[in-house]
């Protein structure tokens, strides 16, 4: 369910608690929690409604300037039913807090053991450390820029592998995502990304 940035801010503030959408079928269910730039937005209700029963108060609660403005927004796809969606701000994204929480000694041991197994099974030698280091050095860099900056490293690394004589594909390079978590928590959140990138390097055609 797409929600405009301005509407997200108003949902967080409590001034918007409804949305109206034309869908062929419900795209969300009660209890759905959507991660957004302002935190979690929870769906509190989903029900089909007759457009003629929507009121001025409904329009105000949906953030529309007027009932007419809301109806103009629903003019596309008139053959589809209108759904009334209840919305509320459900708190900050829990991942923010987790990023600041270091792994426990047991979790750290499990992560290191997993990375060691991946390194041992790799046809191009140890790679998890360099991958995580790339991510850790640039915690705020967007995915496209990080992938572009990292491509030359993995291209040369892959070219040296006897089982991998070609450079990595664009698909693999695009998969190399930056991890927003800094330092040690990069281990917790980014090793799965590194796994995916290197898997693509070894199986891409």
Legacy VTK file of the C-alpha trace (Angstrom):
# vtk DataFile Version 3.0
C-alpha trace
ASCII
DATASET POLYDATA
POINTS 205 float
0.000 0.000 0.000
1.618 3.228 -1.138
1.338 6.255 1.126
2.707 9.703 0.279
5.478 11.078 2.526
3.299 13.951 3.708
0.525 11.548 4.627
2.978 9.367 6.547
3.923 12.335 8.699
0.262 13.083 9.385
-0.452 9.462 10.275
2.360 9.639 12.800
0.926 12.888 14.149
-2.521 11.313 14.389
-4.252 13.701 11.997
-4.775 10.976 9.367
-6.192 7.609 10.331
-7.968 6.523 7.145
-7.090 5.710 3.566
-9.337 4.974 0.593
-8.154 2.838 -2.288
-9.622 1.248 -5.397
-8.371 -2.316 -5.507
-9.564 -5.427 -7.284
-9.030 -7.168 -3.931
-7.650 -6.093 -0.538
-3.895 -5.551 -0.678
-3.463 -5.481 3.097
-5.096 -7.205 6.052
-5.877 -6.073 9.569
-2.686 -6.195 11.591
-0.365 -5.572 8.635
2.567 -3.409 9.734
4.358 -1.480 7.026
7.899 -0.200 7.504
8.066 3.419 6.366
10.422 6.398 6.762
8.407 7.522 9.815
8.293 4.098 11.458
5.675 1.373 11.501
2.206 2.036 10.078
-0.403 -0.519 11.157
-3.593 -1.416 9.307
-6.465 -1.382 11.803
-9.379 -2.078 9.439
-10.066 -3.030 5.808
-13.575 -3.006 4.411
-15.274 -2.404 1.063
-17.491 0.691 1.006
-19.941 2.314 -1.359
-18.280 5.478 -2.614
-21.530 7.368 -2.143
-21.401 6.734 1.616
-18.015 8.422 2.132
-18.459 11.608 4.171
-16.650 14.923 4.481
-15.298 13.728 7.838
-13.951 10.569 6.177
-12.213 12.722 3.583
-10.676 14.905 6.292
-9.481 11.852 8.208
-7.896 10.553 4.977
-5.974 13.806 4.495
-7.987 15.049 1.515
-8.718 18.736 1.108
-12.402 17.957 0.559
-14.791 15.149 -0.257
-14.689 16.190 -3.908
-10.897 16.011 -3.863
-11.034 12.513 -2.408
-13.522 11.386 -5.041
-11.319 12.805 -7.794
-8.502 10.731 -6.385
-10.674 7.634 -6.679
-11.781 8.388 -10.245
-9.296 6.004 -11.870
-10.380 2.385 -12.369
-14.062 3.018 -11.559
-14.854 -0.669 -12.124
-12.896 -1.618 -8.998
-14.449 -1.491 -5.517
-13.433 1.144 -2.975
-11.811 -0.030 0.250
-11.737 1.937 3.486
-8.456 1.284 5.314
-7.892 2.219 8.941
-4.344 3.325 9.729
-2.308 4.194 12.782
1.300 4.866 13.691
2.586 1.805 15.573
5.964 3.049 16.755
9.515 3.333 15.518
11.018 0.741 13.198
12.382 -1.930 15.581
15.409 -2.393 13.344
16.703 1.000 14.499
17.101 -0.242 18.049
18.557 -3.553 16.928
21.263 -1.762 14.955
22.591 -0.294 18.165
22.541 -3.614 20.016
25.756 -5.648 19.687
25.425 -9.408 19.248
25.722 -11.511 22.359
28.887 -13.623 22.698
26.899 -16.697 21.639
25.415 -14.922 18.605
28.843 -13.628 17.620
30.339 -17.119 17.846
27.536 -18.509 15.688
28.000 -15.767 13.088
31.761 -16.322 12.941
31.279 -20.086 12.584
28.823 -19.546 9.749
31.161 -17.150 7.955
34.043 -19.582 8.387
31.982 -22.355 6.776
31.142 -20.092 3.845
34.798 -19.151 3.385
35.852 -22.801 3.535
33.297 -23.786 0.880
34.141 -20.953 -1.510
35.850 -21.639 -4.832
37.594 -18.255 -4.715
38.886 -18.406 -1.167
37.857 -16.355 1.893
35.466 -13.581 0.921
33.131 -12.860 3.821
35.581 -10.591 5.655
36.306 -8.332 2.648
32.612 -8.121 1.823
31.640 -7.085 5.338
34.541 -4.632 5.447
33.250 -2.936 2.289
29.825 -2.605 3.871
31.202 -1.467 7.215
33.367 1.265 5.685
30.366 2.874 4.002
27.347 2.482 6.323
25.487 5.453 4.813
26.212 4.823 1.126
23.212 3.927 -1.018
23.084 0.504 -2.657
23.776 1.595 -6.281
26.880 3.591 -5.307
28.227 0.879 -3.023
27.708 -1.777 -5.675
29.480 0.340 -8.289
32.422 1.044 -5.986
32.698 -2.613 -5.007
32.415 -4.047 -8.493
36.107 -3.701 -9.380
37.172 -5.526 -6.209
34.961 -8.536 -6.830
35.653 -8.535 -10.567
39.377 -8.929 -9.968
38.751 -11.450 -7.189
36.477 -13.557 -9.355
38.777 -13.361 -12.369
41.538 -14.994 -10.321
39.358 -17.969 -9.444
39.980 -20.970 -11.656
36.327 -21.940 -11.486
35.187 -18.394 -12.186
37.070 -16.997 -15.215
34.574 -14.204 -15.939
33.706 -11.036 -13.974
30.568 -10.911 -11.890
27.349 -10.031 -13.623
25.366 -6.824 -13.287
22.732 -8.815 -11.406
25.263 -9.856 -8.815
26.709 -6.370 -8.454
23.242 -4.883 -7.957
22.634 -7.324 -5.130
25.491 -5.928 -3.063
23.503 -3.752 -0.662
24.865 -1.353 1.939
24.073 -2.173 5.519
22.826 0.795 7.554
24.184 -0.795 10.712
27.684 0.351 11.700
30.676 -1.661 12.863
30.003 -4.882 14.739
26.297 -5.013 13.977
27.176 -5.217 10.288
27.935 -8.860 10.972
24.385 -9.460 12.114
22.629 -7.721 9.230
24.904 -7.955 6.228
26.328 -11.446 6.043
23.198 -12.694 4.271
23.682 -10.028 1.594
27.265 -11.069 1.093
26.155 -14.680 0.810
23.727 -13.754 -1.931
26.298 -11.763 -3.885
28.874 -14.491 -3.817
26.305 -17.147 -4.644
25.457 -15.165 -7.762
29.139 -14.933 -8.618
29.434 -18.690 -8.552
26.190 -19.644 -10.346
25.401 -16.764 -12.720
25.516 -17.561 -16.377
LINES 1 206
205 0 1 2 3 4 5 6 7 8 9 10 11 12 13 14 15 16 17 18 19 20 21 22 23 24 25 26 27 28 29 30 31 32 33 34 35 36 37 38 39 40 41 42 43 44 45 46 47 48 49 50 51 52 53 54 55 56 57 58 59 60 61 62 63 64 65 66 67 68 69 70 71 72 73 74 75 76 77 78 79 80 81 82 83 84 85 86 87 88 89 90 91 92 93 94 95 96 97 98 99 100 101 102 103 104 105 106 107 108 109 110 111 112 113 114 115 116 117 118 119 120 121 122 123 124 125 126 127 128 129 130 131 132 133 134 135 136 137 138 139 140 141 142 143 144 145 146 147 148 149 150 151 152 153 154 155 156 157 158 159 160 161 162 163 164 165 166 167 168 169 170 171 172 173 174 175 176 177 178 179 180 181 182 183 184 185 186 187 188 189 190 191 192 193 194 195 196 197 198 199 200 201 202 203 204
